[in-house]
Amino acid sequence: MFGNITDQSKPGQLYHINLDGGNTVLAEPASSLSGFIFYYWLLYIEADQLSLEVIPDGALDLVVSPNLPDFSAVYPPSIQKFSIPLKGPIHYAGISFEPESAQQVLGQNIASLSSLEAGRETTEVLKLKRLVDAIQGVANINQLKQIFDRELSRKDLKHTKLKGQSIYDYFCKNLDAGGVRKVASELGMSERKFRRTSNDLSGLAPKQLQRIVRLQNLLHELFCTQEVASSDGYYDDSHRIREVKQLTGLTVGELRKMAEIYNKSKNQTTKL
């Protein structure tokens, strides 16, 4: 799977569809939580060891494991591709947060979340012991969804987004948004305040978020078999080629080939 490929506002990862030695399934959160969470995921590592390649997706992921007591980890949004070495067989489960909501749910600012050491420290600082204990031994995405929904619904969540939408949402809906000054003006802020707000809420500058949204929109266009908007937000082919290679390590042609294989296999499965 590739995230929710019918909704460009929900980012996706290539390992959902291209993981050799593992498998990933996704679930939607309860409707009351959908403004805070993109989706839940369950990753099963079948191989003895593999390297998980992570590309920029604009989400903040809280990771726990049904096989590891006291373990949790936080992966904030990043503009850099990175790899995570994993040993299996093992399950990992995650909550993919809309970045501006994660701090409210987890009770720490983005700087603090970024500094946490994976493992017991994260579990203790974020007071996740109850959640981690509840998922032990659970390796079914629907059961995990129920647990995540129940535990997160206990929190008093209120939307704090700008004009009813996050900065990430804004860029998703306005791919050709223009310069930072223009966007700041449309959101009712000075350019300086807009830059500071973006960094405080997501850990990324506005232009970095724009780059991630463009990449994610291109991926949705390639991997979605339904008709989608034809503009991915890049200025021209040269701009597209350069940024995609920088953010994913892959060429547009390699991504297109992956999409063709994925879409063909999906169509065959649907017909069966």
C-alpha positions in Angstrom: 0.0 0.0 0.0 1.0 3.6 -0.5 -0.7 5.6 2.3 -4.2 6.6 1.2 -3.5 7.1 -2.5 -6.9 8.6 -3.2 -6.3 11.5 -0.9 -3.3 13.7 -1.7 -3.5 15.4 1.8 -2.4 12.1 3.4 1.3 11.4 2.7 2.7 8.0 1.8 5.9 6.1 2.0 7.3 3.9 -0.8 8.1 1.1 1.6 4.3 0.5 1.8 4.5 -0.9 -1.7 8.1 -1.8 -2.2 9.5 -3.5 0.9 11.5 -6.7 0.2 11.4 -8.7 3.3 8.5 -7.0 5.0 4.8 -6.0 4.7 2.8 -3.0 5.7 -1.0 -2.5 6.2 -2.8 0.7 7.1 -6.0 1.8 8.9 -7.9 5.0 9.1 -8.4 6.6 12.6 -11.8 7.3 14.0 -13.5 10.3 12.4 -13.1 12.4 15.6 -9.3 11.9 15.2 -9.0 12.4 11.5 -8.0 16.0 11.8 -5.1 15.1 13.9 -3.9 11.8 12.4 -3.3 10.8 8.8 -3.5 7.0 9.5 -2.3 4.1 11.6 0.1 1.5 10.2 1.4 -2.0 11.0 4.8 -3.1 9.7 5.9 -6.7 9.8 9.6 -7.4 9.2 9.9 -10.9 7.9 13.6 -10.9 7.0 16.4 -11.4 9.5 17.5 -7.9 8.8 16.8 -5.1 6.3 17.3 -1.4 5.7 14.1 0.6 5.7 14.5 3.6 3.3 12.4 6.6 4.5 11.7 9.5 2.2 10.2 12.9 3.2 6.5 12.7 3.8 5.6 15.6 6.1 4.2 13.4 8.9 5.4 12.9 12.4 5.4 9.2 13.3 5.0 7.7 16.8 6.4 4.1 16.6 5.6 1.3 19.1 6.0 -2.4 18.9 3.7 -5.3 19.9 6.9 -7.3 20.5 8.9 -4.8 22.6 7.8 -3.8 26.1 8.5 -0.2 27.0 9.6 0.7 23.5 8.5 3.8 21.6 10.1 6.2 19.2 9.3 9.5 17.5 10.3 10.4 13.9 9.6 14.1 13.2 9.2 15.4 9.6 12.5 15.5 7.7 13.6 16.9 4.4 16.3 14.3 4.2 16.0 10.7 3.0 17.3 8.3 5.7 17.6 4.6 6.4 16.7 2.6 9.5 18.4 -0.8 10.0 15.9 -3.3 11.4 16.2 -6.9 12.6 13.3 -9.4 12.3 11.1 -11.1 12.5 9.3 -8.3 14.4 6.2 -6.1 14.2 6.2 -2.3 14.5 3.1 -0.2 14.7 2.7 3.5 14.2 0.5 6.6 14.4 1.2 9.0 11.5 0.3 12.4 12.9 -0.5 15.6 11.1 2.7 17.4 12.2 1.0 20.5 13.7 -1.2 18.3 15.9 1.4 15.9 17.2 2.7 18.3 19.7 -0.7 18.8 21.2 -1.4 15.1 21.4 2.1 14.1 22.7 2.5 17.1 25.1 6.0 18.2 23.9 7.2 20.7 21.4 8.9 19.6 18.2 12.4 20.3 19.5 11.8 18.1 22.6 10.2 15.4 20.5 13.2 15.4 18.1 15.7 15.0 21.0 14.1 11.9 22.6 16.1 8.7 22.6 14.1 5.7 21.2 13.1 3.2 23.8 12.2 3.6 27.4 13.1 7.3 27.5 10.4 8.2 24.9 7.9 5.9 26.6 8.4 7.5 30.0 8.7 11.2 28.9 5.6 11.0 26.7 3.7 8.9 29.3 3.0 6.1 26.8 3.3 3.1 29.2 -0.5 2.5 29.1 -0.6 2.5 25.3 2.6 0.4 24.9 1.2 -2.2 27.4 -2.1 -2.3 25.6 -0.7 -3.3 22.2 1.7 -6.0 23.5 1.0 -9.2 21.5 -1.4 -7.5 19.1 -0.5 -8.0 15.5 -3.8 -7.3 13.8 -4.3 -3.8 12.2 -8.0 -3.6 13.2 -7.3 -4.5 16.8 -4.5 -1.9 16.9 -6.8 0.7 15.4 -9.3 0.1 18.2 -6.6 0.5 20.8 -5.1 3.6 19.3 -8.6 5.2 18.8 -9.5 4.4 22.5 -6.3 5.7 24.0 -6.1 8.9 21.9 -9.8 9.7 22.4 -9.0 10.0 26.1 -7.1 13.2 25.3 -8.9 16.6 25.2 -8.0 17.6 21.7 -8.8 20.9 20.2 -7.9 22.1 16.7 -5.3 24.9 16.8 -4.7 25.2 13.0 -4.4 28.5 11.1 -7.7 29.5 9.5 -8.9 25.9 10.1 -6.1 24.2 8.2 -2.5 23.3 8.8 0.3 24.8 6.8 0.8 21.3 5.3 -2.9 21.3 4.3 -2.5 24.8 2.8 0.3 23.7 0.5 -1.6 20.5 -0.5 -4.5 22.7 -1.7 -2.3 25.4 -3.2 0.5 23.7 -5.0 1.4 26.9 -6.8 1.2 29.0 -3.7 4.0 31.3 -4.6 6.6 32.8 -2.4 6.7 32.8 1.4 5.6 36.4 1.7 2.5 35.8 -0.5 1.5 32.7 1.5 2.1 34.5 4.9 -0.1 37.3 3.7 -2.9 34.9 2.7 -2.7 33.3 6.2 -2.8 36.7 7.9 0.8 36.8 9.2 4.0 38.6 8.6 6.6 36.7 6.7 8.8 36.5 9.8 6.0 35.1 12.0 5.0 32.7 9.3 8.6 31.3 9.1 8.8 31.0 12.9 5.3 29.4 13.1 6.2 26.8 10.5 9.4 25.9 12.2 7.8 25.8 15.7 4.9 23.5 14.6 6.6 21.2 12.1 10.4 21.7 12.6 10.6 22.6 8.9 10.7 25.9 7.0 7.8 26.8 4.7 9.9 26.1 1.5 10.9 22.7 2.9 7.2 21.8 3.4 6.5 22.9 -0.1 9.2 20.6 -1.5 7.7 17.7 0.5 4.1 18.4 -0.7 5.3 18.6 -4.3 7.0 15.2 -4.0 4.0 13.6 -2.3 1.6 15.0 -4.9 3.8 13.5 -7.7 3.7 10.1 -5.9 -0.1 10.3 -5.6 -0.4 11.0 -9.3 1.9 8.1 -10.2 0.4 5.5 -7.9 -3.3 6.4 -7.9 -5.2 4.6 -10.6 -8.1 7.1 -10.4 -8.1 10.4 -12.3 -6.2 13.1 -10.4 -5.1 16.7 -11.0 -2.5 16.9 -13.7 -0.3 19.6 -12.0 2.1 18.3 -9.4 3.5 21.8 -8.5 6.9 21.6 -10.2 8.0 24.5 -12.4 9.3 22.3 -15.2 10.8 18.9 -16.0 14.3 20.0 -14.8 12.9 21.1 -11.4 11.0 17.8 -11.1 13.9 15.6 -12.0 16.3 17.4 -9.6 14.1 17.6 -6.6 12.7 14.0 -6.8 16.3 12.6 -7.1 17.4 14.7 -4.1 14.5 13.7 -1.9 14.1 10.0 -2.8 17.4 8.9 -4.3 15.3 7.7 -7.3 14.7 9.1 -10.7 11.2 10.0 -12.0 11.6 7.1 -14.5 12.3 4.6 -11.7 9.3 5.8 -9.7 7.1 5.6 -12.8 8.2 2.0 -13.4 7.5 1.1 -9.7 4.0 2.7 -10.1 3.3 0.7 -13.3 4.2 -2.6 -11.5 2.1 -1.6 -8.5 -0.9 -0.5 -10.4 -0.8 -3.6 -12.7 -0.7 -6.0 -9.7 -3.5 -4.0 -8.0 -5.7 -4.2 -11.0 -5.1 -8.0 -11.3 -6.0 -8.4 -7.6 -9.1 -6.4 -8.0 -10.3 -8.5 -10.9 -9.8 -11.7 -8.9 
